[in-house]
């Protein structure tokens, strides 16, 4: 079921810059550790300042002097479709990488190339009917007006380690369709999928400098953010890092979008099917070991049904098998890395210290002596002001929080600095819609965790700035230009 990832990546010791694989400026290498075995399975070149400068220079030249921004949107869409087809041919490699780097289940990872290809194709579809240019009536002189949407320029895309392919493409696809050039900075813990995208770009003949891919740590990432030749930063990661990026971009009045953390609530109403709710939440939490910003980690339930729901949730998790992500029988894999497991264990300890009642999990599985595994963990009777209810843990640790009633449940759900995701569990769709309107977050699901990058994804409050996915996700890669003319251009006559 597995491949040798290092053998499948063609140039892990190089960077993809200006349309070719180039040697790094130093001999520095990054070890990529298999989260299932704690063994190094891949080594990639680590970018230094000189390498980043070379990538930004290539992207700037491609945008300022190259053909890419001058092509029609339909022509750029053809490249996106070619990339989608090429990515599908690498589905086995992607399926091998994601479970090793991030702990995602293989049965999920085997579909990730198809999901990524669909993202490219959805944006290609927008080429024909998006309002790239539209007439407008002048209100302050002139006879004919145009509202034109042009590419923002050079984009620095910084992606995390948990969903590297999906999050890369949610930036890359709209940027390329708009006509931007991109420097894609991969996470040191999960560089494999961005390298696959570089191979895809090379295979389809993307013009030199339009996509540049390298892997680097925090110091070089900040150089990318500070570089005035980069017009926009698209970042997914922690809220702490997002604050710094926002501050730097604000200083130089650069464009940016931030997809940041979450502490998302499931509001479980008095008419909900508790068994179904528990099973649904447990299943979604296990897929990527809770390492997603949209994870429903605060479960707000009316007081009179709290204990019944806790019992159902404990039973649902008890049936889950934790094990190697490549094992067909596994229902939850490992955490991505040692420091992530340490972080999760620290939060579990805080939960106990602060009075949370640990009712499930909380330990490393006894049958697994290698790999960054943790049991799915449930705390009951949690105070919403406690650490485990307020801070993003990024692991399978759930807090069940009692509420006095519906209004109190909504209050608790909104009582957080985050505002990314939520769900309402109820049989009544109109009730779900009404409560969705009262929840301060970017997405609200009904009876399930819902994230839809085909529509739009992003957060309120400290969960981010801007949206990714769908038509909304294209806007951050465009600048709006007003043109006022003294006569009507030929294409608009008639």
ABEGO torsion letter per residue (X at the ends): XBBBAAAABABAABBBBGGBBBBBABABBBBBBBAAAGBBABBBBBBBAAAAAAAAAAAAAAAAABAAAABBAAAAAAAAAAAAAAAAAAAAAAAAAAAAAAGBBAAAAAAAAAAAAAAAAAAAAAAAABBABBBBBBAAEEABBBBBBBBAEBBBBBBBAABAAAAAAAAAAAAAAAGBBBBBBBBAABAAAAAAAAAAAAAAGBBBGABBBBBBBAAAAAAAAABAABABBBBBEBAAAAAAAAAAAAAAGBBBBBBBBBBBBBBBBAABBAAAAAAAAAAAAAAAGGBBAABBABBBBBAAAAAAAAAAAAAAAAABBBBBAABAABABBBBABAAAAAAAAAAAAAAAAAGBBBABEGBBBAABABEBBBBBBBBBGBBAABAAAABBAGBBBBBBBBBAEAAAAAAAAABBABBABBBBBBABAAAAAAAAAABBBABBBBGBBBBBAAABBEBBEAAEBEBBEEAAAAAAABBBBBBBBABBBAAABX
